[in-house]
Amino acid sequence: MQIAIDGPAGAGKSTIAKKIAAAYNMTYLDTGAMYRCIAHSVLNQIGDHFDNETDIVNIARKTEIRFEGNQVFCNNKEVTSEIRTPLVSRHTSDVARIKAVRDLMVAQQREYAKDHAVVMDGRDIGSVVLPTAELKFFLDADVLERAIRRKKEMDEKGNGKALEEIKNDIESRDANDKNRSEGPLVQVEDAIVIDTTGKSIEEVYQEMKTHIDEARQ
């Protein structure tokens, strides 16, 4: 089975995807982490310079990404926490909008999905990466609530930041994701839409579980 979960930043996609993967003995492939790895590699190799697509594509071609459980490895280095910094987050959409980078990542994602039962989350999983997935979900939430969730995560990691600044960052990320020419954030027609505003992780999980159980029968 292939399950695609799309939606904007902070809608709860990753948390839910991991929970579903664990419950149904599926593999969770964090596609967002793959683009974060590329942004992280660019920062490490050429600094805060995201205006040269040729350099970025060359770095992406040489970047080896792998997952081991909940850990992410980039060029054999464990970078699970490093790729979640505000700086990497800010530049992830800068690399994700580049067609050659997306082609590289999508090819890897599809290849993995051929031989595994997978849960993938991102912006274009149902529309581009896994268009024939048995189940497609689109998770959304009010932007303020998404900002509050992200602030809580950042505070817990010691990355304190003002709520208004986080909200502005998310709105900017939303605009980039929706308006980029390659793999934009879209809600496909056959997606099951779930508004997670005001809902707990468990409530959203149970709602999705109903659909998954029906599809498995």
C-alpha positions as CSV (number, residue, x, y, z in Angstrom):
1,M,0.0,0.0,0.0
2,Q,1.0,3.6,-0.7
3,I,-0.3,6.4,1.4
4,A,0.3,10.0,0.3
5,I,-0.1,12.9,2.8
6,D,0.1,16.5,1.5
7,G,-0.4,19.8,3.2
8,P,1.3,23.1,4.2
9,A,4.0,23.4,6.9
10,G,2.8,22.8,10.5
11,A,-0.4,20.9,9.6
12,G,0.8,17.8,11.4
13,K,1.8,15.7,8.4
14,S,5.1,14.2,9.7
15,T,3.8,13.3,13.2
16,I,0.7,11.6,11.7
17,A,2.7,9.9,9.0
18,K,5.1,8.4,11.5
19,K,2.2,7.2,13.7
20,I,0.5,5.5,10.7
21,A,3.7,3.9,9.5
22,A,4.3,2.4,13.0
23,A,0.7,1.2,13.4
24,Y,0.6,-0.6,10.0
25,N,4.2,-1.8,9.8
26,M,4.9,0.5,6.8
27,T,8.0,2.6,6.0
28,Y,7.8,6.3,6.6
29,L,9.8,8.2,4.0
30,D,10.3,11.8,5.1
31,T,10.5,13.5,1.7
32,G,10.8,17.0,3.3
33,A,13.9,15.8,5.1
34,M,15.5,15.0,1.8
35,Y,15.1,18.5,0.6
36,R,16.3,19.7,4.0
37,C,19.5,17.6,3.5
38,I,20.2,19.3,0.2
39,A,19.7,22.8,1.8
40,H,22.0,21.7,4.7
41,S,24.7,20.5,2.2
42,V,24.5,23.8,0.3
43,L,25.0,25.8,3.5
44,N,27.9,23.6,4.5
45,Q,29.6,23.7,1.2
46,I,29.1,27.2,-0.3
47,G,27.3,29.0,2.5
48,D,24.1,31.1,2.4
49,H,24.2,31.3,-1.4
50,F,21.0,30.0,-3.0
51,D,21.0,32.0,-6.2
52,N,23.2,29.7,-8.3
53,E,21.1,26.8,-9.4
54,T,24.0,25.0,-11.1
55,D,26.0,24.8,-7.9
56,I,22.9,23.6,-6.0
57,V,22.1,20.9,-8.5
58,N,25.8,19.7,-8.5
59,I,25.7,19.5,-4.7
60,A,22.3,17.6,-4.9
61,R,23.8,15.0,-7.3
62,K,26.6,14.3,-4.9
63,T,24.6,14.2,-1.7
64,E,23.8,10.7,-0.4
65,I,20.7,10.6,1.8
66,R,19.5,7.6,3.8
67,F,17.1,6.9,6.7
68,E,17.6,4.6,9.6
69,G,14.6,4.5,11.8
70,N,13.9,8.1,12.8
71,Q,17.4,9.2,12.0
72,V,18.5,11.0,8.9
73,F,21.9,10.6,7.4
74,C,23.5,12.9,4.9
75,N,26.8,11.8,3.3
76,N,27.1,9.2,6.1
77,K,26.7,11.9,8.8
78,E,23.7,11.8,11.2
79,V,21.9,15.2,10.7
80,T,18.5,14.6,12.2
81,S,18.6,17.7,14.3
82,E,20.8,19.8,12.1
83,I,18.4,19.9,9.3
84,R,15.6,21.3,11.5
85,T,17.2,24.6,12.3
86,P,15.4,27.8,11.3
87,L,18.2,28.6,8.7
88,V,17.8,25.2,6.9
89,S,14.0,25.6,7.1
90,R,14.2,29.0,5.5
91,H,16.2,27.7,2.5
92,T,14.5,24.3,2.0
93,S,11.9,25.8,-0.5
94,D,14.8,27.5,-2.3
95,V,16.2,24.0,-3.3
96,A,12.8,22.3,-3.6
97,R,11.7,24.7,-6.4
98,I,14.6,23.7,-8.7
99,K,13.4,21.2,-11.3
100,A,16.6,19.2,-11.5
101,V,16.7,18.8,-7.7
102,R,13.1,17.7,-7.6
103,D,13.7,15.2,-10.4
104,L,16.6,13.6,-8.4
105,M,14.6,13.4,-5.2
106,V,11.3,12.2,-6.9
107,A,13.2,9.4,-8.7
108,Q,14.7,8.2,-5.4
109,Q,11.3,8.4,-3.7
110,R,9.5,6.4,-6.5
111,E,12.2,3.8,-6.6
112,Y,11.9,3.2,-2.9
113,A,8.1,3.0,-3.1
114,K,8.3,0.2,-5.7
115,D,9.4,-2.4,-3.2
116,H,8.0,-1.1,0.1
117,A,4.7,-0.3,1.7
118,V,5.2,3.4,2.3
119,V,3.7,6.5,3.9
120,M,5.1,9.7,2.4
121,D,4.3,13.3,3.3
122,G,5.1,16.5,1.6
123,R,3.7,19.0,-0.8
124,D,3.3,17.1,-4.1
125,I,3.2,13.4,-3.0
126,G,-0.4,12.8,-4.3
127,S,0.0,15.0,-7.4
128,V,3.5,14.1,-8.6
129,V,5.4,11.5,-6.5
130,L,2.7,8.9,-6.0
131,P,-0.2,9.8,-8.2
132,T,-1.5,6.2,-8.1
133,A,-1.4,5.9,-4.3
134,E,-4.3,3.9,-2.9
135,L,-4.9,6.7,-0.3
136,K,-4.3,10.4,-0.6
137,F,-4.8,12.8,2.3
138,F,-4.6,16.6,2.5
139,L,-4.0,18.0,6.0
140,D,-4.5,21.6,6.7
141,A,-4.9,23.9,9.7
142,D,-5.3,27.6,10.5
143,V,-2.0,29.5,10.0
144,L,-2.0,30.8,13.6
145,E,-2.4,27.3,15.0
146,R,0.3,26.0,12.8
147,A,2.6,28.8,14.0
148,I,1.8,28.0,17.6
149,R,2.6,24.3,17.0
150,R,5.9,25.2,15.4
151,K,6.8,27.6,18.2
152,K,6.2,24.8,20.8
153,E,8.5,22.5,18.8
154,M,11.2,25.2,18.6
155,D,10.9,26.2,22.3
156,E,11.4,22.5,23.3
157,K,14.6,22.4,21.3
158,G,15.8,25.7,22.7
159,N,15.3,27.6,19.5
160,G,13.2,30.4,20.9
161,K,11.6,32.7,18.4
162,A,8.7,35.2,18.5
163,L,5.3,33.8,17.5
164,E,4.7,36.6,15.0
165,E,8.0,35.9,13.3
166,I,7.2,32.2,13.0
167,K,3.8,33.0,11.6
168,N,5.4,35.3,9.0
169,D,7.9,32.6,8.1
170,I,5.1,30.0,7.6
171,E,3.0,32.4,5.4
172,S,6.1,33.0,3.3
173,R,6.8,29.3,3.1
174,D,3.1,28.7,2.1
175,A,3.4,31.3,-0.7
176,N,6.6,29.7,-2.0
177,D,5.2,26.2,-1.9
178,K,2.0,27.1,-3.7
179,N,3.5,29.4,-6.4
180,R,6.6,27.5,-7.4
181,S,6.6,26.1,-10.9
182,E,7.9,22.6,-9.9
183,G,5.9,20.4,-7.6
184,P,3.7,23.1,-6.1
185,L,1.5,22.5,-3.0
186,V,-1.8,21.4,-4.4
187,Q,-4.9,19.5,-3.2
188,V,-5.6,16.8,-5.7
189,E,-9.3,15.9,-6.5
190,D,-9.2,12.5,-5.0
191,A,-7.6,13.5,-1.7
192,I,-9.4,13.1,1.6
193,V,-9.2,16.6,3.2
194,I,-8.8,16.9,7.0
195,D,-8.7,20.2,8.8
196,T,-6.5,19.5,11.9
197,T,-7.3,22.9,13.5
198,G,-8.3,22.3,17.2
199,K,-7.8,18.5,16.9
200,S,-5.3,16.4,18.8
201,I,-2.9,14.1,17.0
202,E,-4.9,11.1,18.2
203,E,-8.2,12.6,16.8
204,V,-6.6,13.1,13.4
205,Y,-5.0,9.7,13.5
206,Q,-8.3,8.0,14.3
207,E,-10.1,9.8,11.5
208,M,-7.4,8.7,9.0
209,K,-7.3,5.2,10.4
210,T,-11.0,4.8,9.5
211,H,-10.2,5.4,5.9
212,I,-7.1,3.3,5.9
213,D,-8.9,0.3,7.4
214,E,-11.7,0.6,4.8
215,A,-9.1,0.6,2.0
216,R,-7.4,-2.5,3.4
217,Q,-10.5,-4.5,3.5
